[in-house]
Amino acid sequence: MQKEFKNLLNAIDKWNRKNEENICFIGAFVSFDQKKLEKDEDDVVMDNICMAYGYKDTMKILLNELIKRFEKDKRTFINW
């Protein structure tokens, strides 16, 4: 696992503890190996994690908002 990816996970953990676990988030992170992509190899993923934290009812609200935002945004590359 890349050092930067570990730092990201540590930051999320600190944020969680700082807010006394009174948070909700959904996230997915993936990074690709450019050299393997260029060679059209199968195993191109370097790091990959999906995470969710919070009550399921709240996550449903978040997911629905993400879907609305995704469908509304007509760009080919999204950076919110």
C-alpha positions as CSV (number, residue, x, y, z in Angstrom):
1,M,0.0,0.0,0.0
2,Q,1.3,3.4,-0.9
3,K,2.4,5.7,1.9
4,E,0.1,8.5,0.7
5,F,-2.8,6.0,0.8
6,K,-2.0,5.0,4.3
7,N,-1.9,8.7,5.2
8,L,-5.4,9.2,3.7
9,L,-6.8,6.3,5.8
10,N,-5.1,7.7,8.9
11,A,-6.6,11.1,8.3
12,I,-10.1,9.6,8.0
13,D,-9.5,7.7,11.2
14,K,-8.4,10.9,13.1
15,W,-11.4,12.8,11.7
16,N,-13.7,10.1,12.9
17,R,-12.2,10.1,16.4
18,K,-12.1,13.9,16.6
19,N,-15.8,14.1,15.9
20,E,-16.6,11.3,18.4
21,E,-17.8,9.1,15.7
22,N,-20.7,11.5,15.0
23,I,-20.1,11.4,11.2
24,C,-21.3,9.7,8.1
25,F,-19.3,9.2,4.9
26,I,-19.1,7.0,1.8
27,G,-15.9,6.8,-0.2
28,A,-14.1,4.7,-2.8
29,F,-10.5,5.1,-3.7
30,V,-8.5,3.4,-6.4
31,S,-5.1,4.0,-8.0
32,F,-3.8,2.4,-11.2
33,D,-0.3,1.3,-12.3
34,Q,0.3,3.4,-15.4
35,K,3.0,1.1,-16.8
36,K,0.6,-1.9,-16.6
37,L,-2.1,0.1,-18.2
38,E,0.2,1.0,-21.1
39,K,1.0,-2.7,-21.5
40,D,-2.7,-3.7,-21.4
41,E,-2.0,-6.0,-18.5
42,D,-4.9,-7.4,-16.4
43,D,-3.7,-6.5,-12.9
44,V,-3.6,-2.7,-13.2
45,V,-5.0,-1.7,-9.7
46,M,-2.4,-0.6,-7.2
47,D,-4.6,0.3,-4.2
48,N,-8.4,-0.1,-3.9
49,I,-10.7,0.5,-1.0
50,C,-14.4,1.1,-0.6
51,M,-15.6,2.4,2.8
52,A,-18.8,3.5,4.4
53,Y,-19.4,4.7,8.0
54,G,-22.6,5.7,9.6
55,Y,-26.2,4.8,9.8
56,K,-27.7,3.1,6.7
57,D,-30.6,5.5,6.5
58,T,-28.2,8.5,6.3
59,M,-26.1,6.7,3.7
60,K,-29.1,6.2,1.5
61,I,-29.7,10.0,1.6
62,L,-26.0,10.6,0.7
63,L,-26.1,8.0,-2.1
64,N,-29.2,9.5,-3.6
65,E,-27.7,13.0,-3.6
66,L,-24.5,11.6,-5.3
67,I,-26.6,10.0,-8.0
68,K,-28.5,13.2,-8.6
69,R,-25.3,15.2,-8.8
70,F,-23.6,12.6,-11.0
71,E,-26.5,12.6,-13.5
72,K,-26.7,16.4,-13.5
73,D,-23.0,16.8,-14.3
74,K,-22.4,16.5,-18.0
75,R,-18.6,16.6,-18.0
76,T,-16.5,13.5,-18.8
77,F,-14.2,14.1,-15.8
78,I,-15.7,14.9,-12.4
79,N,-13.9,16.7,-9.6
80,W,-16.2,17.7,-6.8
